[in-house]
C-alpha cells in the first residue's frame, strides 16, 4: 500500500514515478516540481522539459506553471505567504537569489519547453536533423487516413482478383471491403510492437478441396435418393419440436436448391445440420428407426469440413490483416518519403529509430544538453515506443526523469495506452511516489468508488492493484440533493417484456430517456430548493444557489449518442449543448456554404442560384424569391452578383 507523498519527497535525480488518480493534484505537483528544479537545481525555464499528451493539456500546463511562478515571485518579494508549499520554499532559499531566478523564468517564459509528445519529437528531429539522419524539411500530415485507404484499395483489388469464390465471399462477409481492412489496422499502424504470427496450421486451399469433395459426395447422394431420404424423414418419428413437417418442408426445399448447383455454398446455412446423422440420432424417439442411408453420414462429413474451412479462413483472415498491417506501414512510408510528408506517428518512430541508430548516443547527448530535466504528464497513456524515447534520452543519466500518471487509466487501450509499457516503467523507476488525497470529489462518492474496486485483482493484473483514494481535508463547494439516493448509483437495463428482440439502438434510446428523465427530476428538485450547490462544510445553507442545467454533464462514448441524449432532453423542454466529436463537413453550416459555392461556380443555373439565395446565410424568403422570378431585371441582378463572385474567385482566389 502506497502512502501519500508531498512534492518535497520526490528526488530530483534518476527516474521517478508519481502515481496519482484524477483530482489528486497532478498538475499542482508538476508546477511544484518545476519550482524546485528552478530553485534547487538552478535550471532555466527552457532547460525543463514538460511533456503531456494533448494540446489542451499543454495549454493548461503552460498557464498553470506561469501563474505558479508569479505567485512564488510575489511570495519571495513579500517574504511571507499563506500557501504552505511556498512558505516551505521561503525557508529553504535565499529570497534575493530565488526572486531573481523566478523573475528570469517569467521574463523568458516564451522559451518554456512545454510540449505534446508529438511536438517534442518534431522539435527534437528538426533541431538535430543532421545527427538524427532526417530530412531538414518535411510536410506534417494531420491525417494519413486517405493515404491508408488508397493502400487498402490497391491490396483489396489484388486480393479479390486472386481469391477463390468461397474465400472472396468470406472476406466480403468478414471485412466488407477495403474499409474493413482500414478499420481493423488503423490503430496499429503507428505502433512498432506488433507480433509476428506463426505459420498457419491449416492451409485454406487444402480445407477448400476437402469441403468441395464432401459437398460433391453429399450432392450426388441427394440427387440419387432425395425422395427416399425425404420419405424416411417423414416416417422416422423424430422429435416434433425440431422435425415437424411444417418445419422440415422449407428446409427440404432449400436443400434441393443448395444441391441443384455444382458450386459449393460457403458458409453453409444452419438448416443443413438437421440432415446430419449426429443431429438425427440426438432427436430420435424410442420408436424411431436407425437412419441407414449414407447421405446422413455424408452430411456430417460436410459439416465437419465446413467447420475446418471456417477455422482455416479465420486464421487466414488474421494472417491477411497481419500482412496488410506490415504492407501498409511499408507502403505508407514509401509514399510519404516520395512526397516529402510525414504523419504524427512517424515523429515518434523516427526519433526512436534515430536514438537506436549509430548516431543515437550523440543525439541523446545533444538532447540531454538542451533539456536538463524532464517531467512527463499523463504517463498512463504511454506505449513502448514512447517509453523507449524517454529512457533512451534520460533513463541512464543523472538528469531527473519524472513520470506522472494514473495507473488505473493505463488499461485504456482504446485510446492508445499500453498497460504493460506502464508496468515496465514502474519496474525500472528508481523511486515511486503517490498522490492519494482527492480534492475533487466529496467523501461519500470516494467511499463508494473505493468499495466498487475493493476486490482481488480489480484490473485482472497482479501488478496493478487499486490504491483507495481518500478525501483531502479542505473547504468544499458541496452539491446537496435531498432525494435519499447514494452518491454513486448503477442502473441496470433489462429487455422490455413485450419485445422479441432487443437491439443496441433500442437500448440507446432507453438509456437516453432514462438520463433525460433523471435530469428533469434533478431540475425539478432544484426548483423547490432541494438541489443546491454552494457553501462547504460549516457554511450557511443560505449561501448556496439552486442547481442549474450548466452544473450537469452527460458523458458518452460517441457523438451520435450525445445527439440522442440531447434530443431526449429537448423533448422535455431542457436546453443542452454538445461538445466534442462530429465532422464539420456534416454540419448545417457546411451545407449552406456548399449551396452558395455551387451557385458561384455556375451562376447561369437558376436552380442553384435559388437554392443559394434560400439559405440562412443569404436569407431570402419565399416571397422575395417569387418576386425576383417575376421580374427579369431583379433576377438578372441576383445572377449577376453570383457571376461577379465567380470572376473575383478566378482572378484573386477563394479567400
For each residue, the residues with C-beta under 8 A, 3 or more apart:
1: 467
2: 5 19 432 433 434 436 467
3: 434 436
4: 434 435 436 437
5: 2 9 10 18 433 434 435
6: 9
7: 10 29 32 33 36 85
8: 36 88
9: 5 6 433
10: 5 7 16 18 33 36 402 431 433
11: 14 16 400 430 431
12: 33 36 37 40 41 373 400
13: 398 399 400
14: 11 398 400 401 430 431
15: 391 394 395 401 402 403 425 428 429 430 431
16: 10 11 400 401 402 403 429 430 431 432 433
17: 379 402 403 405 425 426 429 431 432 433
18: 5 10 26 29 402 403 404 405 432 433 434 435
19: 2 405 406 407 432 433 434 435 467
20: 24 25 26 29 404 405 406 434 435
21: 24 406 408 435 436 438 467 469
22: 406 438 440
23: 438 439 440 441 469
24: 20 21 435 436 437 438 439 469
25: 20 28 29 435 437 439
26: 18 20 29 30 377 404 406 435
27: 30 31 60 61 64 377
28: 25 31 32 64
29: 7 18 20 25 26 32 33 404 435
30: 26 27 33 34 50 61 64 65 375 377 404
31: 27 28 34 35 64 65 68
32: 7 28 29 35 36 68 85
33: 7 10 12 29 30 36 37 375 402
34: 30 31 37 38 48 50 65 68 69 375
35: 31 32 38 39 68 69 72 89
36: 7 8 10 12 32 33 39 40 41 89
37: 12 33 34 40 41 43 48 373 400
38: 34 35 41 42 43 44 45 48 69 101 102 105
39: 35 36 42 89 92 93 98 101 102
40: 12 36 37 92
41: 12 36 37 38 372 373 400
42: 38 39 101
43: 37 38 47 48 372 373
44: 38 47 48 104 105 108 111
45: 38 48 104 105 108 109 111 112 113
46: 108 111 112 113
47: 43 44 113 370 371 372 373
48: 34 37 38 43 44 45 112 113 371 372 373 374 375
49: 113 115 120 371 373 374 375
50: 30 34 61 65 112 113 114 115 374 375 377
51: 115 116 117 120 374 375 376 377
52: 57 58 61 114 115 116 117 376 377 378
53: 57 116 117 377 378 381
54: 57 58 116 378
55: 58 59 116
56: 59 60
57: 52 53 54 60 61 116 377 378
58: 52 54 55 61 62 114 115 116 119
59: 55 56 62 63
60: 27 56 57 63 64
61: 27 30 50 52 57 58 64 65 114 377
62: 58 59 65 66 112 114
63: 59 60 66 67
64: 27 28 30 31 60 61 67 68
65: 30 31 34 50 61 62 68 69 112 114
66: 62 63 69 70 106 109 112
67: 63 64 70 71
68: 31 32 34 35 64 65 71 72
69: 34 35 38 65 66 72 73 102 105 106 109
70: 66 67 73 74 106
71: 67 68 74 75 81 83 86
72: 35 68 69 75 76 86 89 98 102
73: 69 70 76 77 99 102 103 106
74: 70 71 77 78 81
75: 71 72 78 79 80 81 83 86 87 89 90
76: 72 73 79 89 90 93 95 98 99 102
77: 73 74 99
78: 74 75 81
79: 75 76 90 95
80: 75 87 90
81: 71 74 75 78 86 87 90
82: 87
83: 71 75 86 87
84: 87 88
85: 7 32 88 89
86: 71 72 75 81 83 89 90
87: 75 80 81 82 83 84 90 91
88: 8 84 85 91 92
89: 35 36 39 72 75 76 85 86 92 93 98
90: 75 76 79 80 81 86 87 93 95
91: 87 88
92: 39 40 88 89
93: 39 76 89 90 97 98
94: 97 98
95: 76 79 90 98 99
96: 99 100
97: 93 94 100 101
98: 39 72 76 89 93 94 95 101 102
99: 73 76 77 95 96 102 103
100: 96 97 103 104
101: 38 39 42 97 98 104 105
102: 38 39 69 72 73 76 98 99 105 106
103: 73 99 100 106 107
104: 44 45 100 101 107 108
105: 38 44 45 69 101 102 108 109
106: 66 69 70 73 102 103 109
107: 103 104
108: 44 45 46 104 105 111
109: 45 66 69 105 106 112
110:
111: 44 45 46 108
112: 45 46 48 50 62 65 66 109
113: 45 46 47 48 49 50 120 371
114: 50 52 58 61 62 65
115: 49 50 51 52 58 119 120 123
116: 51 52 53 54 55 57 58 119 120
117: 51 52 53 120 121 348 386
118: 121 122 344 347 348
119: 58 115 116 122 123
120: 49 51 113 115 116 117 123 124
121: 117 118 124 125 347 348 350 351 389
122: 118 119 125 126 140 347
123: 115 119 120 126 127
124: 120 121 127 128 132 351 367
125: 121 122 128 129 132 134 347 350 351 354
126: 122 123 129 136
127: 123 124 370
128: 124 125 131 132 363 366 367
129: 125 126 132 134 135 136
130: 133
131: 128 354 359 362 363 366
132: 124 125 128 129 350 351 354 359 363
133: 130 354 357 359
134: 125 129 138 350 354
135: 129 138 340
136: 126 129
137: 340
138: 134 135 340 341 342
139: 339 340 341 342
140: 122 341 342 343 344 347
141: 144 147 336 341 342 343 344
142: 344
143: 146 343
144: 141 147 148 332 336 343
145: 148 149 182 186
146: 143 149 150
147: 141 144 150 151 332 335 336
148: 144 145 151 152 182 186 189 328 332
149: 145 146 152 153 178 179 182
150: 146 147 153 154
151: 147 148 154 155 327 328 331 332 335
152: 148 149 155 156 178 179 181 182 324 328
153: 149 150 156 157 178
154: 150 151 157 158 331
155: 151 152 158 159 178 181 324 327
156: 152 153 159 160 177 178 181
157: 153 154 160 161
158: 154 155 161 162
159: 155 156 162 163 171 320
160: 156 157 163 168 171
161: 157 158
162: 158 159
163: 159 160 167 168 171
164: 167 168 208
165: 168 169 263
166: 169 170 208 211 264 266 309
167: 163 164 170 171 204 208 313 316
168: 160 163 164 165 171 172
169: 165 166 172 173 266
170: 166 167 173 174 266 267 313 317
171: 159 160 163 167 168 174 175 317 320
172: 168 169 175 176 177
173: 169 170 267
174: 170 171 180 313 317
175: 171 172 180 181 184 317
176: 172 179 180
177: 156 172 180 181
178: 149 152 153 155 156 181 182
179: 149 152 176 182 183
180: 174 175 176 177 183 184
181: 152 155 156 175 177 178 184 185 321 324
182: 145 148 149 152 178 179 185 186
183: 179 180 186
184: 175 180 181 321
185: 181 182 188 189 321 324 325 328
186: 145 148 182 183 189
187: 191 416
188: 185 191 194 325
189: 148 185 186 325 328 329 332 345
190: 343 344 345 346 348 349
191: 187 188 194 383 384 385
192: 349 352 384 385
193: 383 384 385 418
194: 188 191 322 325 326
195:
196: 322
197: 318 319 322
198:
199:
200: 203 204 312 315 316 319
201: 315
202: 206 207 308 311 312 315
203: 200 206 207 312
204: 167 200 207 208 309 312 313 315 316
205: 208 209
206: 202 203 209 210 312
207: 202 203 204 210 211 305 308 309 311 312 313
208: 164 166 167 204 205 211 212 309 312
209: 205 206 212 213
210: 206 207 213 214 305 308 309
211: 166 207 208 214 215 264 266 302 305 306 308 309
212: 208 209 215 216 264
213: 209 210 216 217 305
214: 210 211 217 218 298 301 302 304 305 306
215: 211 212 218 219 264 302
216: 212 213 219 220 264
217: 213 214 220 221 298 301 302
218: 214 215 221 222 259 295 298 299 301 302
219: 215 216 222 223 259 262
220: 216 217 223 224
221: 217 218 224 225 293 294 295 298
222: 218 219 225 226 229 255 256 259 295
223: 219 220 226 259
224: 220 221
225: 221 222 228 229 293 295
226: 222 223 229 230 256
227: 230 231
228: 225 231 232 293
229: 222 225 226 232 233 275 293 295 296
230: 226 227 233 234 252
231: 227 228 234 235
232: 228 229 235 236 289 291 293
233: 229 230 236 238 243 248 252
234: 230 231 245 248
235: 231 232
236: 232 233 243 280 284 288 289 291
237: 284 285 287 288
238: 233 242 243 280 283 284 285 288
239: 242 243 283 284 285
240: 243 244
241: 244
242: 238 239 247 274 283
243: 233 236 238 239 240 247 248 274 283
244: 240 241 247 248
245: 234 248 249
246: 249
247: 242 243 244 250 251
248: 233 234 243 244 245 251 252 274
249: 245 246 252 253
250: 247 253 254
251: 247 248 254 255 271 274 275
252: 230 233 248 249 255 256
253: 249 250 256 257
254: 250 251 257 258 269 271
255: 222 251 252 258 259 271 272 275
256: 222 226 252 253 259 260
257: 253 254 260 261
258: 254 255 261 265 269 272
259: 218 219 222 223 255 256
260: 256 257
261: 257 258 265
262: 219
263: 165
264: 166 211 212 215 216
265: 258 261 268 269
266: 166 169 170 211 306 309
267: 170 173 306 310
268: 265 272 302 303 306
269: 254 258 265 272
270: 273
271: 251 254 255 274 275
272: 255 258 268 269 275 276 299 302 303
273: 270 276 279 303
274: 242 243 248 251 271 279 280
275: 229 251 255 271 272 279 280 295 296 299
276: 272 273 279 280 296 299 300 302 303
277: 280 281 291 296 297 299 300
278: 281 282 300
279: 273 274 275 276 282 283
280: 236 238 274 275 276 277 283 284 291 296
281: 277 278 284 291
282: 278 279
283: 238 239 242 243 279 280
284: 236 237 238 239 280 281 288 290
285: 237 238 239 288
286:
287: 237
288: 236 237 238 284 285
289: 232 236 292
290: 284
291: 232 236 277 280 281 296
292: 289
293: 221 225 228 229 232 296
294: 221 297 298
295: 218 221 222 225 229 275 298 299
296: 229 275 276 277 280 291 293 299 300
297: 277 294 300 301
298: 214 217 218 221 294 295 301 302
299: 218 272 275 276 277 295 296 302 303
300: 276 277 278 296 297 303 304
301: 214 217 218 297 298 304 305
302: 211 214 215 217 218 268 272 276 298 299 305 306
303: 268 272 273 276 299 300 306 307
304: 214 300 301 307 308
305: 207 210 211 213 214 301 302 308 309
306: 211 214 266 267 268 302 303 309 310
307: 303 304 310 311
308: 202 207 210 211 304 305 311 312
309: 166 204 207 208 210 211 266 305 306 312 313
310: 267 306 307 313 314
311: 202 207 307 308 314 315
312: 200 202 203 204 206 207 208 308 309 315 316
313: 167 170 174 204 207 309 310 316 317
314: 310 311 317 318
315: 200 201 202 204 311 312 318 319
316: 167 200 204 312 313 319 320
317: 170 171 174 175 313 314 320 321
318: 197 314 315 321 322
319: 197 200 315 316 322 323
320: 159 171 316 317 323 324
321: 181 184 185 317 318 324 325
322: 194 196 197 318 319 325 326
323: 319 320 326 327
324: 152 155 181 185 320 321 327 328
325: 185 188 189 194 321 322 328 329
326: 194 322 323 329 330
327: 151 155 323 324 330 331
328: 148 151 152 185 189 324 325 331 332
329: 189 325 326 332 333
330: 326 327 333 334
331: 151 154 327 328 334 335
332: 144 147 148 151 189 328 329 335 336 343
333: 329 330 336 337 346
334: 330 331 337 338
335: 147 151 331 332 338 339
336: 141 144 147 332 333 339 340 341 342 343 346
337: 333 334 340
338: 334 335
339: 139 335 336
340: 135 137 138 139 336 337
341: 138 139 140 141 336
342: 138 139 140 141 336 346 347 350
343: 140 141 143 144 190 332 336 346 347
344: 118 140 141 142 190 347 348
345: 189 190 348 349
346: 190 333 336 342 343 349 350
347: 118 121 122 125 140 342 343 344 350 351
348: 117 118 121 190 344 345 351 352 385 386 389
349: 190 192 345 346 352 353 385
350: 121 125 132 134 342 346 347 353 354
351: 121 124 125 132 347 348 354 355 389
352: 192 348 349 355 356 385 388 389 392
353: 349 350 356 357
354: 125 131 132 133 134 350 351 357 359 360 363
355: 351 352 360 363 364 388 389 392 393
356: 352 353 360 388 392
357: 133 353 354 360
358:
359: 131 132 133 354 362 363
360: 354 355 356 357 363 364 392
361: 364 365
362: 131 359 365 366
363: 128 131 132 354 355 359 360 366 367
364: 355 360 361 367 368 392 393
365: 361 362 368 369
366: 128 131 362 363 369 370
367: 124 128 363 364 370 371 393
368: 364 365 371 372 393 394 397 399
369: 365 366
370: 47 127 366 367
371: 47 48 49 113 367 368 374 393 399
372: 41 43 47 48 368 399
373: 12 37 41 43 47 48 49 399 400 401 402
374: 48 49 50 51 371 390 393 394 399 400 401 402
375: 30 33 34 48 49 50 51 402 404
376: 51 52 379 382 390 401 402 403 404 405
377: 26 27 30 50 51 52 53 57 61 404 405
378: 52 53 54 57 381 404 405
379: 17 376 382 403 404 405 422 425
380: 405 406 407 408 409 410 412 417 422
381: 53 378 405 409 410 412 415 416 417
382: 376 379 386 387 403 405 417 418 421 422 425
383: 191 193 386 387 416 417 418 421
384: 191 192 193 387 388 418 420 421 424
385: 191 192 193 348 349 352 388 389
386: 117 348 382 383 389 390 421
387: 382 383 384 390 391 421 424 425
388: 352 355 356 384 385 391 392
389: 121 348 351 352 355 385 386 392 393
390: 374 376 386 387 393 394 395 401 403
391: 15 387 388 394 395 396 401 428
392: 352 355 356 360 364 388 389 395
393: 355 364 367 368 371 374 389 390
394: 15 368 374 390 391 397 399 400 401
395: 15 390 391 392 401 428
396: 391
397: 368 394
398: 13 14
399: 13 368 371 372 373 374 394
400: 11 12 13 14 16 37 41 373 374 394
401: 14 15 16 373 374 376 390 391 394 395
402: 10 15 16 17 18 33 373 374 375 376
403: 15 16 17 18 376 379 382 390 425 429
404: 18 20 26 29 30 375 376 377 378 379
405: 17 18 19 20 376 377 378 379 380 381 382 409 410 422
406: 19 20 21 22 26 380 409 410
407: 19 380 410 422 426 464 467
408: 21 380 411 459 466
409: 380 381 405 406 412 417
410: 380 381 405 406 407 417 418 419 422 423 464
411: 408 417 419 459 464
412: 380 381 409 415 417
413: 416 417 418 419
414:
415: 381 412
416: 187 381 383 413
417: 380 381 382 383 409 410 411 412 413 422
418: 193 382 383 384 410 413 421 422
419: 410 411 413 422 423 459 461 464
420: 384 423 424
421: 382 383 384 386 387 418 424 425
422: 379 380 382 405 407 410 417 418 419 425 426
423: 410 419 420 426 427 461 463 464
424: 384 387 420 421 427 428
425: 15 17 379 382 387 403 421 422 428 429
426: 17 407 422 423 429 432 463
427: 423 424
428: 15 391 395 424 425
429: 15 16 17 403 425 426 432
430: 11 14 15 16
431: 10 11 14 15 16 17
432: 2 16 17 18 19 426 429
433: 2 5 9 10 16 17 18 19
434: 2 3 4 5 18 19 20 467
435: 4 5 18 19 20 21 24 25 26 29
436: 2 3 4 21 24 467 468 469 470
437: 4 24 25 469 470 471 472
438: 21 22 23 24 441 446 469 470 471 472
439: 23 24 25 472 474
440: 22 23
441: 23 438 445 446 449 469 471
442: 445 446 471 476 478 479 487
443: 446 447 471
444: 447 448 486 487
445: 441 442 448 449 487 488
446: 438 441 442 443 449 450 469 470 471
447: 443 444 450 451 487
448: 444 445 451 452 486 487 488
449: 441 445 446 452 453 469 488
450: 446 447 453 454 468 469
451: 447 448 454
452: 448 449 488
453: 449 450 458 466 468
454: 450 451 458 466 468
455: 458
456:
457: 460 461 462
458: 453 454 455 465 466
459: 408 411 419 464 466
460: 457
461: 419 423 457 464
462: 457
463: 423 426
464: 407 410 411 419 423 459 461
465: 458
466: 408 453 454 458 459
467: 1 2 19 21 407 434 436
468: 436 450 453 454
469: 21 23 24 436 437 438 441 446 449 450
470: 436 437 438 446
471: 437 438 441 442 443 446
472: 437 438 439
473:
474: 439
475: 536 537 538
476: 442 536 537
477: 533 534 535 536
478: 442 533 534 535 536 537 544
479: 442 531 532 533 547 551
480: 531 532 533 534 544
481: 485 522 525 530 531 547
482: 525 530 531
483: 521 525 530 531
484:
485: 481 489
486: 444 448 489
487: 442 444 445 447 448
488: 445 448 449 452
489: 485 486
490:
491: 514
492:
493: 507 510 511
494:
495: 499 502
496: 499 502
497:
498:
499: 495 496 502 506
500:
501:
502: 495 496 499 506 507
503: 506 507
504: 507 508
505: 508 509
506: 499 502 503 509 510
507: 493 502 503 504 510 511
508: 504 505 511 512 561 564
509: 505 506 512 513 564
510: 493 506 507 513 514
511: 493 507 508 514 515
512: 508 509 515 516 561 564 565 567 568
513: 509 510 516 517 568
514: 491 510 511 517 518
515: 511 512 518 519 554 565 568
516: 512 513 519 520 565 568 569 571 572 574
517: 513 514 520 521 572
518: 514 515 521 522
519: 515 516 522 523 549 552 554 569 572 574
520: 516 517 523 524 569 572 574
521: 483 517 518 524 525
522: 481 518 519 525 526 531 547 552
523: 519 520 526 527 531 547 548 549 574
524: 520 521 527 528
525: 481 482 483 521 522 528 530 531 547
526: 522 523 529 530 531 532 546 547 548
527: 523 524 546
528: 524 525
529: 526 532 546
530: 481 482 483 525 526
531: 479 480 481 482 483 522 523 525 526 546 547
532: 479 480 526 529 541 544 545 546 547
533: 477 478 479 480 544 545 546 547 548 551
534: 477 478 480 539 541 543 544 545
535: 477 478 538 539 540 541 543 544
536: 475 476 477 478 539
537: 475 476 478
538: 475 535
539: 534 535 536 543 544
540: 535 543
541: 532 534 535 544
542:
543: 534 535 539 540
544: 478 480 532 533 534 535 539 541
545: 532 533 534 548
546: 526 527 529 531 532 533
547: 479 481 522 523 525 526 531 532 533 551 552
548: 523 526 533 545 551
549: 519 523 552 574 575 576
550:
551: 479 533 547 548
552: 519 522 547 549
553:
554: 515 519 562 565
555:
556: 559 561 562 565
557: 561
558: 561 562 581
559: 556 562 563 578 580 581 582
560: 563 564
561: 508 512 556 557 558 564 565
562: 554 556 558 559 565 566 578 580 581
563: 559 560 566 567 578
564: 508 509 512 560 561 567 568
565: 512 515 516 554 556 561 562 568 569 576
566: 562 563 569 570 576 578
567: 512 563 564 570 571
568: 512 513 515 516 564 565 571 572
569: 516 519 520 565 566 572 574 575 576
570: 566 567 573 574 575 576
571: 516 567 568
572: 516 517 519 520 568 569
573: 570
574: 516 519 520 523 549 569 570
575: 549 569 570
576: 549 565 566 569 570
577:
578: 559 562 563 566 582
579:
580: 559 562
581: 558 559 562
582: 559 578 586 587
583: 586 587
584: 587 589 590
585: 590
586: 582 583 590
587: 582 583 584 590 591
588: 591 592
589: 584 592 593
590: 584 585 586 587 593 594
591: 587 588 594 595
592: 588 589 595 596 615 616 617
593: 589 590 596 597 617
594: 590 591 597 598
595: 591 592 598 599 608 611 612 615
596: 592 593 599 600 612 615 617 618
597: 593 594 600 601
598: 594 595 601 602 608 611 612
599: 595 596 602 603 605 608 609 611 612 613 642
600: 596 597 603 612 642 645 646 649
601: 597 598 646
602: 598 599 605 608
603: 599 600 608 609 639 640 642 643 645 646
604: 639
605: 599 602 608 609
606: 609 610 635 639
607: 610 611
608: 595 598 599 602 603 605 611 612
609: 599 603 605 606 612 613 638 639 642
610: 606 607 613 614 625
611: 595 598 599 607 608 614 615
612: 595 596 598 599 600 608 609 615 618 642
613: 599 609 610 618 620 624 625 628 638
614: 610 611 618 620 621 625
615: 592 595 596 611 612 618 619
616: 592 619
617: 592 593 596
618: 596 612 613 614 615
619: 615 616
620: 613 614 624 625 628
621: 614 624 625
622: 625 626
623: 626 627
624: 613 620 621 627 628
625: 610 613 614 620 621 622 628 629
626: 622 623 629 630
627: 623 624 630 631 634
628: 613 620 624 625 631 634 635 638
629: 625 626 635
630: 626 627
631: 627 628 634 635
632: 635 636
633: 636 637
634: 627 628 631 637 638
635: 606 628 629 631 632 638 639
636: 632 633 639 640
637: 633 634 640 641
638: 609 613 628 634 635 641 642
639: 603 604 606 609 635 636 642 643
640: 603 636 637 643 644
641: 637 638 644 645
642: 599 600 603 609 612 638 639 645 646
643: 603 639 640 646 647
644: 640 641 647 648
645: 600 603 641 642 648 649
646: 600 601 603 642 643 649 650
647: 643 644 650 651
648: 644 645 651 652
649: 600 645 646 652 653 654
650: 646 647
651: 647 648
652: 648 649
653: 649
654: 649
655:
